Amino acid sequence: MESATLQSKPFTPFQIEMLEMVSRVSSETEMQDIRRLFGQYFAKRAEDALDRLWDEGVLNEGVLEEWKHEHMRTPYKQ
């Protein structure tokens, strides 16, 4: 059902531009390079967000220590 929803939405100008750029990819190596660039871009954004949270005091050593001991497993009924 989700694919029907995606098909009913028009592409944004950005998505069209990305499709046009990707249509020029001619090898698996180029595609791997693009994937790596996207990975680096989103990793940098995540790092910047974490730095901002640290600077704002939302994250600190205490929070990181709590996370080390937190169990976020899916609870299963027995």
MIVEX-929499 format. One record per atom (N, C-alpha, C): residue in three letters; atom name; x, y, z. Coordinates in Angstrom, 1 decimal. Example, Ala and Ser with C-alpha at 12.3 -4.5 7.8 and 13.67 -1.06 7.14 Angstrom:
<recs>
(rec 'ALA','N',(13.2,-5.7,7.8))
(rec 'ALA','CA',(12.3,-4.5,7.8))
(rec 'ALA','C',(13.2,-3.3,7.8))
(rec 'SER','N',(12.8,-2.2,7.1))
(rec 'SER','CA',(13.7,-1.1,7.1))
(rec 'SER','C',(12.9,0.0,7.9))
</recs>
This chain:
<recs>
(rec 'MET','N',(0.8,-1.2,0.0))
(rec 'MET','CA',(0.0,0.0,0.0))
(rec 'MET','C',(0.9,1.3,0.0))
(rec 'GLU','N',(2.0,1.2,0.6))
(rec 'GLU','CA',(2.9,2.3,0.7))
(rec 'GLU','C',(3.4,2.8,-0.7))
(rec 'SER','N',(3.7,1.8,-1.6))
(rec 'SER','CA',(4.1,2.1,-2.9))
(rec 'SER','C',(3.1,2.9,-3.7))
(rec 'ALA','N',(1.8,2.6,-3.5))
(rec 'ALA','CA',(0.7,3.4,-4.1))
(rec 'ALA','C',(0.7,4.8,-3.6))
(rec 'THR','N',(1.0,5.0,-2.3))
(rec 'THR','CA',(1.1,6.4,-1.8))
(rec 'THR','C',(2.3,7.1,-2.4))
(rec 'LEU','N',(3.4,6.4,-2.5))
(rec 'LEU','CA',(4.6,7.1,-3.1))
(rec 'LEU','C',(4.4,7.4,-4.6))
(rec 'GLN','N',(3.7,6.6,-5.3))
(rec 'GLN','CA',(3.4,6.8,-6.7))
(rec 'GLN','C',(2.5,8.0,-6.9))
(rec 'SER','N',(1.6,8.3,-6.0))
(rec 'SER','CA',(0.7,9.4,-6.1))
(rec 'SER','C',(1.3,10.8,-5.8))
(rec 'LYS','N',(2.4,10.8,-5.2))
(rec 'LYS','CA',(3.1,12.1,-4.9))
(rec 'LYS','C',(4.0,12.4,-6.1))
(rec 'PRO','N',(3.9,13.7,-6.5))
(rec 'PRO','CA',(4.9,14.1,-7.6))
(rec 'PRO','C',(6.3,14.3,-7.0))
(rec 'PHE','N',(7.3,14.1,-7.9))
(rec 'PHE','CA',(8.6,14.4,-7.4))
(rec 'PHE','C',(8.9,15.8,-7.2))
(rec 'THR','N',(9.7,16.1,-6.2))
(rec 'THR','CA',(10.1,17.5,-5.9))
(rec 'THR','C',(11.2,17.9,-6.9))
(rec 'PRO','N',(11.4,19.2,-7.1))
(rec 'PRO','CA',(12.5,19.6,-8.0))
(rec 'PRO','C',(13.8,19.0,-7.7))
(rec 'PHE','N',(14.1,18.9,-6.4))
(rec 'PHE','CA',(15.3,18.2,-5.9))
(rec 'PHE','C',(15.4,16.8,-6.3))
(rec 'GLN','N',(14.3,16.0,-6.1))
(rec 'GLN','CA',(14.3,14.6,-6.5))
(rec 'GLN','C',(14.5,14.4,-8.0))
(rec 'ILE','N',(13.9,15.3,-8.8))
(rec 'ILE','CA',(14.1,15.2,-10.3))
(rec 'ILE','C',(15.5,15.5,-10.6))
(rec 'GLU','N',(16.2,16.5,-10.0))
(rec 'GLU','CA',(17.6,16.8,-10.2))
(rec 'GLU','C',(18.5,15.6,-9.9))
(rec 'MET','N',(18.2,15.0,-8.7))
(rec 'MET','CA',(19.0,13.8,-8.3))
(rec 'MET','C',(18.8,12.7,-9.3))
(rec 'LEU','N',(17.6,12.4,-9.8))
(rec 'LEU','CA',(17.4,11.3,-10.7))
(rec 'LEU','C',(18.1,11.6,-12.0))
(rec 'GLU','N',(18.1,12.9,-12.5))
(rec 'GLU','CA',(18.9,13.2,-13.7))
(rec 'GLU','C',(20.4,13.0,-13.5))
(rec 'MET','N',(20.9,13.3,-12.3))
(rec 'MET','CA',(22.3,13.1,-12.1))
(rec 'MET','C',(22.6,11.6,-12.0))
(rec 'VAL','N',(21.8,10.9,-11.3))
(rec 'VAL','CA',(22.1,9.4,-11.2))
(rec 'VAL','C',(21.9,8.7,-12.5))
(rec 'SER','N',(21.1,9.3,-13.4))
(rec 'SER','CA',(21.0,8.6,-14.7))
(rec 'SER','C',(22.3,8.6,-15.5))
(rec 'ARG','N',(23.2,9.5,-15.1))
(rec 'ARG','CA',(24.5,9.5,-15.8))
(rec 'ARG','C',(25.5,8.6,-15.2))
(rec 'VAL','N',(25.2,7.9,-14.2))
(rec 'VAL','CA',(26.1,6.9,-13.5))
(rec 'VAL','C',(26.3,5.8,-14.5))
(rec 'SER','N',(27.5,5.4,-14.8))
(rec 'SER','CA',(27.7,4.4,-15.8))
(rec 'SER','C',(28.5,3.1,-15.3))
(rec 'SER','N',(28.8,3.1,-14.0))
(rec 'SER','CA',(29.5,1.9,-13.5))
(rec 'SER','C',(29.1,1.7,-12.0))
(rec 'GLU','N',(29.4,0.5,-11.6))
(rec 'GLU','CA',(29.2,0.2,-10.2))
(rec 'GLU','C',(30.1,1.0,-9.3))
(rec 'THR','N',(31.3,1.3,-9.8))
(rec 'THR','CA',(32.3,2.0,-9.0))
(rec 'THR','C',(31.8,3.5,-8.8))
(rec 'GLU','N',(31.2,4.1,-9.8))
(rec 'GLU','CA',(30.6,5.4,-9.6))
(rec 'GLU','C',(29.5,5.4,-8.6))
(rec 'MET','N',(28.7,4.4,-8.7))
(rec 'MET','CA',(27.5,4.3,-7.8))
(rec 'MET','C',(28.0,4.1,-6.3))
(rec 'GLN','N',(29.1,3.3,-6.1))
(rec 'GLN','CA',(29.7,3.2,-4.8))
(rec 'GLN','C',(30.2,4.5,-4.3))
(rec 'ASP','N',(30.9,5.2,-5.2))
(rec 'ASP','CA',(31.4,6.6,-4.8))
(rec 'ASP','C',(30.3,7.5,-4.4))
(rec 'ILE','N',(29.1,7.5,-5.1))
(rec 'ILE','CA',(28.0,8.3,-4.7))
(rec 'ILE','C',(27.4,7.9,-3.4))
(rec 'ARG','N',(27.3,6.6,-3.2))
(rec 'ARG','CA',(26.8,6.1,-1.9))
(rec 'ARG','C',(27.7,6.5,-0.7))
(rec 'ARG','N',(29.0,6.4,-1.0))
(rec 'ARG','CA',(30.0,6.9,0.0))
(rec 'ARG','C',(29.8,8.4,0.3))
(rec 'LEU','N',(29.7,9.2,-0.7))
(rec 'LEU','CA',(29.5,10.6,-0.5))
(rec 'LEU','C',(28.2,10.9,0.3))
(rec 'PHE','N',(27.1,10.2,0.0))
(rec 'PHE','CA',(25.9,10.4,0.7))
(rec 'PHE','C',(26.1,10.0,2.2))
(rec 'GLY','N',(26.8,8.9,2.4))
(rec 'GLY','CA',(27.1,8.4,3.7))
(rec 'GLY','C',(27.9,9.4,4.5))
(rec 'GLN','N',(28.9,10.0,3.9))
(rec 'GLN','CA',(29.7,11.0,4.5))
(rec 'GLN','C',(28.9,12.2,4.9))
(rec 'TYR','N',(28.1,12.6,3.9))
(rec 'TYR','CA',(27.2,13.8,4.1))
(rec 'TYR','C',(26.3,13.6,5.3))
(rec 'PHE','N',(25.6,12.5,5.4))
(rec 'PHE','CA',(24.7,12.3,6.5))
(rec 'PHE','C',(25.4,12.0,7.8))
(rec 'ALA','N',(26.6,11.4,7.8))
(rec 'ALA','CA',(27.3,11.2,9.0))
(rec 'ALA','C',(27.8,12.6,9.5))
(rec 'LYS','N',(28.2,13.5,8.7))
(rec 'LYS','CA',(28.6,14.8,9.1))
(rec 'LYS','C',(27.4,15.6,9.7))
(rec 'ARG','N',(26.2,15.4,9.1))
(rec 'ARG','CA',(25.0,16.1,9.7))
(rec 'ARG','C',(24.7,15.5,11.0))
(rec 'ALA','N',(24.8,14.2,11.2))
(rec 'ALA','CA',(24.6,13.6,12.5))
(rec 'ALA','C',(25.6,14.1,13.5))
(rec 'GLU','N',(26.9,14.2,13.1))
(rec 'GLU','CA',(27.9,14.6,14.0))
(rec 'GLU','C',(27.7,16.1,14.4))
(rec 'ASP','N',(27.3,16.9,13.5))
(rec 'ASP','CA',(27.0,18.3,13.8))
(rec 'ASP','C',(25.8,18.4,14.8))
(rec 'ALA','N',(24.8,17.6,14.6))
(rec 'ALA','CA',(23.7,17.6,15.5))
(rec 'ALA','C',(24.1,17.2,16.9))
(rec 'LEU','N',(24.9,16.1,17.0))
(rec 'LEU','CA',(25.4,15.7,18.3))
(rec 'LEU','C',(26.2,16.7,19.0))
(rec 'ASP','N',(27.1,17.4,18.2))
(rec 'ASP','CA',(27.9,18.5,18.8))
(rec 'ASP','C',(27.0,19.6,19.3))
(rec 'ARG','N',(26.0,19.9,18.6))
(rec 'ARG','CA',(25.1,21.0,19.0))
(rec 'ARG','C',(24.4,20.6,20.3))
(rec 'LEU','N',(23.9,19.3,20.4))
(rec 'LEU','CA',(23.3,18.9,21.6))
(rec 'LEU','C',(24.3,18.9,22.8))
(rec 'TRP','N',(25.5,18.6,22.5))
(rec 'TRP','CA',(26.5,18.6,23.6))
(rec 'TRP','C',(26.7,20.0,24.1))
(rec 'ASP','N',(26.9,20.9,23.1))
(rec 'ASP','CA',(27.1,22.4,23.4))
(rec 'ASP','C',(25.9,22.9,24.2))
(rec 'GLU','N',(24.7,22.5,23.9))
(rec 'GLU','CA',(23.5,22.9,24.6))
(rec 'GLU','C',(23.3,22.3,25.9))
(rec 'GLY','N',(24.1,21.3,26.3))
(rec 'GLY','CA',(24.0,20.6,27.5))
(rec 'GLY','C',(23.0,19.5,27.6))
(rec 'VAL','N',(22.4,19.2,26.4))
(rec 'VAL','CA',(21.4,18.1,26.4))
(rec 'VAL','C',(22.1,16.7,26.5))
(rec 'LEU','N',(23.3,16.6,25.9))
(rec 'LEU','CA',(24.1,15.5,26.0))
(rec 'LEU','C',(25.3,15.8,26.9))
(rec 'ASN','N',(25.7,14.9,27.7))
(rec 'ASN','CA',(26.9,15.0,28.5))
(rec 'ASN','C',(27.4,13.6,28.9))
(rec 'GLU','N',(28.4,13.6,29.7))
(rec 'GLU','CA',(29.0,12.3,30.1))
(rec 'GLU','C',(28.0,11.4,30.9))
(rec 'GLY','N',(27.2,12.1,31.7))
(rec 'GLY','CA',(26.2,11.3,32.4))
(rec 'GLY','C',(25.1,10.6,31.5))
(rec 'VAL','N',(24.7,11.3,30.5))
(rec 'VAL','CA',(23.7,10.7,29.5))
(rec 'VAL','C',(24.4,9.6,28.8))
(rec 'LEU','N',(25.6,9.8,28.4))
(rec 'LEU','CA',(26.3,8.7,27.6))
(rec 'LEU','C',(26.5,7.5,28.5))
(rec 'GLU','N',(26.8,7.7,29.8))
(rec 'GLU','CA',(27.0,6.6,30.7))
(rec 'GLU','C',(25.6,5.9,30.9))
(rec 'GLU','N',(24.5,6.6,31.0))
(rec 'GLU','CA',(23.2,6.0,31.0))
(rec 'GLU','C',(22.9,5.1,29.8))
(rec 'TRP','N',(23.3,5.6,28.6))
(rec 'TRP','CA',(23.0,4.9,27.4))
(rec 'TRP','C',(23.8,3.6,27.3))
(rec 'LYS','N',(25.0,3.6,27.9))
(rec 'LYS','CA',(25.8,2.4,27.9))
(rec 'LYS','C',(25.1,1.2,28.6))
(rec 'HIS','N',(24.2,1.5,29.6))
(rec 'HIS','CA',(23.6,0.5,30.4))
(rec 'HIS','C',(22.1,0.3,30.0))
(rec 'GLU','N',(21.6,1.0,29.1))
(rec 'GLU','CA',(20.2,1.0,28.7))
(rec 'GLU','C',(20.0,-0.2,27.8))
(rec 'HIS','N',(19.0,-0.9,28.0))
(rec 'HIS','CA',(18.6,-2.1,27.2))
(rec 'HIS','C',(17.3,-1.7,26.4))
(rec 'MET','N',(17.5,-1.6,25.1))
(rec 'MET','CA',(16.3,-1.2,24.3))
(rec 'MET','C',(15.9,-2.3,23.4))
(rec 'ARG','N',(15.8,-3.5,24.0))
(rec 'ARG','CA',(15.3,-4.6,23.2))
(rec 'ARG','C',(13.8,-4.6,23.1))
(rec 'THR','N',(13.4,-5.3,22.0))
(rec 'THR','CA',(11.9,-5.4,21.8))
(rec 'THR','C',(11.4,-6.4,22.9))
(rec 'PRO','N',(10.4,-5.9,23.6))
(rec 'PRO','CA',(9.8,-6.9,24.6))
(rec 'PRO','C',(8.9,-7.9,23.9))
(rec 'TYR','N',(9.2,-9.2,24.2))
(rec 'TYR','CA',(8.4,-10.2,23.6))
(rec 'TYR','C',(7.5,-10.9,24.7))
(rec 'LYS','N',(6.3,-11.1,24.4))
(rec 'LYS','CA',(5.4,-11.8,25.4))
(rec 'LYS','C',(5.7,-13.3,25.3))
(rec 'GLN','N',(5.7,-13.9,26.5))
(rec 'GLN','CA',(6.0,-15.3,26.6))
(rec 'GLN','C',(4.8,-16.1,26.9))
</recs>
